[in-house]
Amino acid sequence: MCPRYVLHPYEKQEEELHHTAELWAKIGYRDHVVTNEEIACSGCKPENWCRYHVVKCCEDKGIRTCAECDAYPCENMKECFQVTRSFEPACRRVCTDDEFGRLKRAFFEKEENLRSLATLEQRGQKGQMTPEVKCPVRFDVRINGLEVNAVYSRDSIENIFVPLLRKLTKMRREKNGRVLALFAAPPGAGKSTLLSFLAKLAEEDEQSDEVQVLGMDGFHRRQAYLVSRTVVRDGAEIPMVSIKGAPQTFDLKKLTERVQNIAAGRTCGWPVYDRRLHDPVDDAVTVDGEIVLIEGNYLLLDEPGWRDLRNYADHTVLIRADAELLRKRLVDRKAMGMASREEAERFVEFSDMRNVRTCLERSGGADLVLEMVGDGEFAVI
């Protein structure tokens, strides 16, 4: 979502709008810091000025977005994307990681987002979906200190997510006690964002009980432990810290003890990983929910010690995805904080893709197996 967007002038704090005005000046969208009234935008409406006349064009053709147009991408939109992309190098140089991430999702990925919507429209025309294309739902949340702008398809929400929440609610009521669900997915699959979205859905759905969401990142071994030990990889002895995120860099014993406490219905503490400290913070969260969802890469790993975790769960969910799709998502994310995309690609191949393959090749079965077929779109397999 564009940082300027407001539903009405009072939806965002004055400080947020001023920061956006400063950002627009810093990256060259404005030649000075404009007022909050000028920077605030109520969206693509017919009465608002648009350099590319997109709104009027859609209105004249009787469509809602460019994704529904047979001529997409037209020359007008190609020019729009070209101009937008021309700002990307300058933005990367002057913006913080958080600022660049917001701009990247709002502008530099616009062509890809519209193309995804166009694909959904084409499926509808071929009878693979209902003729009426349902607009995806956007979800903005901060994950690990970074702003994430996710999109989930209506089909996934209505046919997978909401039924899952209602199933867990029914299980809790029949059990008359806490229900624990484990969600396992490879790096890059958006586990943390998805579970935050499920928590939001549960709050809004009258037939679902609220859920408490936890992540296993708080069980990383401490940095001092990792830097003081070595592992052998590809025949070479390397510092354990260089493979941080691999299964052996987690405190499995401590994780198992906490999962046992949760399964027993006890109120207990739960650690959270602090990316500024590069260390977990013990008991940062109190677990007291009646439906608890835990996400992590290796929660359903079919290996000694790890495979015991599923014995404490009332329900298990495994998310799978194409390795190349995950690679692209991981490189895009890592590139926001690195000097070049090439550097990000080398890091992802050495570290993240090893963990991706571990999850895809060595995870066991689950009560529900989902395939991530696109950003925010899932299928039951």
Number of C-alpha atoms within 10 A of each C-alpha: 17 15 20 18 17 17 11 11 15 9 10 15 10 13 10 13 23 18 15 21 24 18 19 20 15 17 18 13 12 14 10 12 18 16 12 19 12 11 20 22 18 12 14 14 13 14 9 11 12 12 6 12 14 19 19 16 16 16 13 9 11 11 13 13 17 20 21 21 17 10 9 15 17 12 10 12 16 13 13 16 17 12 11 15 17 11 15 16 10 13 21 22 12 13 16 12 18 15 18 19 23 18 18 20 18 15 18 20 15 16 17 12 17 17 17 15 19 21 14 20 22 18 14 16 14 10 9 11 15 12 13 9 18 15 16 18 12 13 16 14 14 12 11 13 11 13 16 19 17 19 18 19 19 17 18 17 20 11 13 16 20 18 15 17 22 17 14 23 22 16 18 18 13 9 11 10 14 20 26 27 20 24 24 26 27 25 23 22 27 18 20 21 18 18 21 21 22 22 18 14 19 21 14 12 13 10 15 19 20 21 24 18 19 21 20 20 19 22 22 25 20 19 16 11 13 19 14 10 12 16 15 10 11 6 7 9 11 15 16 21 20 15 20 18 19 19 18 13 19 20 15 18 11 11 20 16 12 18 20 16 15 24 19 14 17 14 12 14 16 21 21 21 20 14 10 8 10 13 18 19 16 13 13 13 13 11 20 15 18 20 20 21 24 21 22 18 28 25 26 25 23 18 12 7 11 18 15 15 20 21 11 18 19 17 19 21 20 24 24 23 20 14 17 10 15 21 20 14 17 21 21 17 16 19 21 20 16 14 12 12 15 12 13 19 18 12 17 21 15 12 15 24 20 15 21 26 14 17 25 19 11 14 23 17 14 17 9 15 17 18 17 19 13 15 16 20 17 23 16 12 9
